[in-house]
Amino acid sequence: MPAPVTNGIHANDDDIDYSDIEAKYQVHLNEGYDNVVVVDGVPLIDHSKEEKLYAKIGKEFARKGCPFRPENLYMPWDSSTNKSKGYLFIEFPSDDEATLAIAHMDHFAFDPKHTFRVNRFTDIEKYANMDAAFAPPEPEPFKPREHLRAWLADNQGRDQYVTYRQDDVAVMWHGKPAQVANEKKNWTDLYVAWSPLGTLMVTMHRQGIQLWGGPSWERLMRFAHPMAKLVDFSPCEQYLVTWSHDDIHVHDGMPQGPQYFSPEDEGNNLAVWDVRTGHLLRTFKTQNAASDNEKQQMPWPQLKWSPDDKFVARVTPDVQISVYELPSMGLNAKKSIKIDGVVDFEWRPLGDKDREEEGKSKKPRENMIAFWTPEVANQPARVSLMAFPSRSVLRAKNLFNVTECKLHFQNQGDFLCVKVDRHTKTKKSIFCNLEIFRIREKDFPVEVVELKDTVLDFSWEPNGERFAIVSTSDPNYLNPGPGVTLRTDVSFYQLERGKDNFKLLRNLPARSTNTIRWSPKGRHIVLATVGSSSKSELEFWDLDFNNDDYGRPKDPGTSKDEWGSGIQLLGTGDHYGVTDVEWDPSGRFVATSASVWKHMLENGFCIWDFRGQELEKHILDRFKQFLWRPRPRTLLTKEQQRLVRKNLREYSRAFDEEDAAEESNVSAELLALRKRLVDEWNAWRAQVKREARGQKEEEATEEISEWIEEIIEQTEEVVE
């Protein structure tokens, strides 16, 4: 049969060169045994349990992102006992997958009696034939790490803050004048954040997030979570949660290892990381109770930490609360807490008294969880307190006609306020009750504070027994229109000793306040109107004005003064378009900012003192963010703190002398500068005068020629 003809040319396959195609699609087989691992520590079984063991081992490897085919597993058998030898071989498709299996499964607890030891097959041959003579390795040169809390040793005791404007991020020392600690352009792609104790700063990027710290502000760790938009630290800064709107997708060729996602993480978007090692601990899918037809903001944080970093929990709405142990991220007691209808929960904070008792007591301290469930059929709503990990219910309180509940723990864990929004029988209006649990008292007694209005904001005083609320009876509350500023009332309550009830201290009516900010030291508070286009008022209040600067009563009769008479307005201010209000860690300064993320009018920030006096004001184009750097708890004991407060006047003298010396130095420098400028001015004026005088003399000078005739000799001659 003749060869086919194409355009008059006979085609012959033997004449065509396929070498480039063959090279492109050639299958490269693994040479050697680098893709084979040896798993030791496997249970000894007989043939009847072989399939069950293979299935469980395959499941555990797949959970860690290291799947393999059953036919690629081989386990040797002892012919004399007809049992397995306690180890097996697994062949993976590639060397990289074998490396990943070693990283994830070595030291894996298969069951309470067996722990896997996973090694590469070639390593066993390599190390079995090693030279018996020991050769000590060369020690690596020690490289000391920077002190991540070095900023606390500042001689002037200054705080730091970070600003984000346009593409510039700057870490500043607060003082007169403010000094730059570090600044970079394009340091972040989204925003910046501090860790809870101020040790680390977070920057957000398309590839993931990065942690920075130390005096040189070097990068300490990176976490590969692409397009991460939210971040949350554990209270002790040991762990980190990141969230992305996009689900995790592991592409072919992506890096493998404990610091990266694996195929088992596909479809999740919430990741838990170890801050110290950078290892990925576990991933989850975001829980959202909103239906498809309901636009509801995602609750954040999705995972809530216990105050000691031992547990992290999440709620599955209407079903259960799942508590995971750290760092293993295994489910506590291998089961969740089943609670029908559960909506939300909170961990009780750890107070100073708890830390002192924990140091004295030999019995391990239990954490506490507060949660609430809504009304279902004939069952009332309920708020419950549960000890953990014993899971015993300590107290429960039934509630009726409940629309919504919010749980507010005081920062020392002394009180829990449940803000209960109730509806009338017609369900056309909403009012509020405050159910306050006294946590440290026997049987957890509950006090009810009944209010006629809707509470917009609630806030406990740090380390105190007072709280403040913002309430409103404005009919526009249920359907606020654009630009509408609600009329509100601000009220202060305090625990009345002896009667053990919370009594109204003072009510401030007819205001536009919608935000409460307590000083971190207590006593002082800022009332602000945030996010309004027509109001931007700031009020600075002192709730212990009758006390001196050191917290002591001026005289014994002060305690007999009228209830609430110590509340005093210190000052007022106005920051147009304010979007954020934040106290510094010392409780002496307040920063207000107007972010371009909310509006485009007069963006920038102001810094005020606690009395409401404006210290700095910066109008900055495209200003985005201002954050004070948090400080960790003091290392001083209660007795040492009392001693410092007692001798504060003596310490203040040294500070006053430093301030006076600094002021005098500034004054001396200013006087020297002024004198130099005056001398330069006088010298210049003298020079100008001399030049002007010389010019005038030249203009006034004229040349005069004078002819002088002198008769030397005179002769008379008679001419005839």
TABELVEN-V390971 format. One record per backbone hydrogen bond with DSSP energy under -0.5 kcal/mol. CO is the residue of the C=O (numbers start at 1). NH is the residue of the N-H. Records with the same first field share a line. If there is no record, write none. Layout:
CO = NH / NH
//
This chain:
4 = 11
6 = 9
9 = 6
12 = 15
13 = 16
16 = 18
18 = 22
19 = 23
20 = 24
21 = 25
26 = 28
27 = 29
30 = 32
33 = 36
35 = 92
36 = 121
37 = 39 / 90
38 = 40 / 119
39 = 88
40 = 117
43 = 45
45 = 84
46 = 49
47 = 50
49 = 53
50 = 54
51 = 55
52 = 56
53 = 57
54 = 58
55 = 59
56 = 60
57 = 61
58 = 62
59 = 63
60 = 64
61 = 66
62 = 65
69 = 72
70 = 73
72 = 91
74 = 89
76 = 85
77 = 79
78 = 82 / 83
83 = 78
86 = 41 / 42
88 = 39
89 = 74
90 = 37 / 92
94 = 98
95 = 99
96 = 100
97 = 101
98 = 102
99 = 103
100 = 104
101 = 105
102 = 106
105 = 108
108 = 110 / 116
111 = 114
114 = 110 / 111
116 = 107
117 = 40
119 = 38
120 = 124
121 = 125
122 = 126
123 = 127
124 = 128
125 = 129
127 = 130
134 = 136
142 = 144
146 = 148
147 = 150
149 = 152
150 = 153
151 = 154
154 = 157
159 = 174
160 = 629
161 = 172
162 = 627
163 = 170
164 = 624 / 625
165 = 168
167 = 186 / 187
168 = 165
169 = 184
170 = 163 / 172
171 = 181 / 182
172 = 161 / 174
173 = 179
175 = 177
179 = 173
182 = 171
184 = 169 / 187
191 = 204
193 = 202
195 = 198
200 = 195
201 = 212
202 = 193
203 = 210
204 = 189 / 190
206 = 227
208 = 205
209 = 223
210 = 203
211 = 220 / 221
212 = 201
213 = 218
214 = 217
218 = 213
221 = 211
223 = 209 / 225
225 = 228
227 = 245
230 = 243
232 = 241
234 = 237
238 = 275 / 276
239 = 234
240 = 273
241 = 232
242 = 271
243 = 229 / 230
248 = 267
249 = 251
251 = 254
257 = 260
258 = 280
259 = 224
262 = 265
263 = 266
265 = 268
268 = 248
269 = 244
270 = 284
271 = 242
272 = 281 / 282
273 = 240 / 275
274 = 278
279 = 274
282 = 272
284 = 269 / 270
291 = 294
293 = 295
294 = 296
304 = 313
306 = 309
310 = 326
311 = 306
312 = 324
313 = 304
314 = 322
315 = 317
316 = 319 / 320
318 = 341
319 = 339
320 = 316
321 = 323 / 337
322 = 314
323 = 332
324 = 312
325 = 329
330 = 325
331 = 334
332 = 335
336 = 338
337 = 321 / 339
339 = 342
341 = 374
342 = 318
344 = 372
346 = 370
349 = 351
351 = 355
352 = 356
353 = 357
354 = 358
355 = 359
356 = 360
357 = 361
367 = 388
368 = 348
369 = 386
370 = 346
371 = 384
372 = 343 / 344
373 = 382
376 = 379
379 = 376
381 = 399
382 = 373
383 = 397
384 = 371
385 = 394 / 395
386 = 369
387 = 391
388 = 367
392 = 387 / 394
395 = 385
397 = 383
399 = 381
401 = 423
404 = 421
406 = 408 / 419
408 = 417
410 = 413
414 = 439 / 440
415 = 410
416 = 418 / 437
417 = 408 / 419
418 = 420 / 435
419 = 406 / 421
420 = 422 / 433
421 = 403 / 404
422 = 431
424 = 427
429 = 424
431 = 422
432 = 451
433 = 420 / 435
434 = 436 / 449
435 = 418 / 437
436 = 447
437 = 416 / 439
438 = 441
441 = 444
445 = 438
447 = 436 / 449
448 = 450
449 = 434
453 = 432
454 = 456 / 472
457 = 470
459 = 468
461 = 464
465 = 495
466 = 461
467 = 493
468 = 459
469 = 471 / 491
470 = 456 / 457
471 = 489
472 = 454
474 = 477
475 = 478
477 = 480
481 = 484
484 = 486
486 = 488
487 = 474
488 = 511
489 = 471
490 = 508
491 = 469
492 = 505 / 506
493 = 467
494 = 503
495 = 497
496 = 499 / 500 / 501
501 = 496 / 503
503 = 494
506 = 492
507 = 509
508 = 490
511 = 488
515 = 528
517 = 526
519 = 522
522 = 524
523 = 543
524 = 519
525 = 541
526 = 517 / 528
527 = 539
528 = 514 / 515 / 530
536 = 575
537 = 529
538 = 573
539 = 527 / 541
540 = 570 / 571
541 = 525
542 = 545 / 568
544 = 547
546 = 554
548 = 551
552 = 548
555 = 558
556 = 559
557 = 560
558 = 561
562 = 565
564 = 567
566 = 545 / 568
568 = 542 / 570
571 = 540
573 = 538
575 = 578
578 = 531
580 = 593
582 = 591
584 = 587
588 = 610
589 = 584
590 = 608
591 = 582
592 = 606
593 = 579 / 580 / 595
594 = 604
595 = 598 / 599
600 = 602
603 = 620
604 = 594
605 = 618
606 = 592
607 = 615 / 616
608 = 590
609 = 612
613 = 609
616 = 607
618 = 605 / 620
620 = 623
622 = 166
623 = 596
625 = 164
627 = 162
628 = 630
637 = 641
638 = 642
639 = 643
640 = 644
641 = 645
642 = 646
643 = 647
645 = 648
647 = 651
648 = 652
649 = 653
650 = 654
651 = 655
652 = 656
653 = 657
654 = 658
655 = 659
656 = 660
657 = 661
658 = 662
659 = 663
660 = 664
661 = 665
662 = 666
663 = 667
664 = 668
665 = 669
666 = 670
667 = 671
668 = 672
669 = 673
670 = 674
671 = 675
672 = 676
673 = 677
674 = 678
675 = 679
676 = 680
677 = 681
678 = 682
679 = 683
680 = 684
681 = 685
682 = 686
683 = 687
684 = 688
685 = 689
686 = 690
687 = 691
688 = 692
689 = 693
690 = 694
691 = 695
692 = 696
693 = 697
694 = 698
695 = 699
696 = 700
697 = 701
706 = 708
707 = 709
710 = 712
718 = 720
//
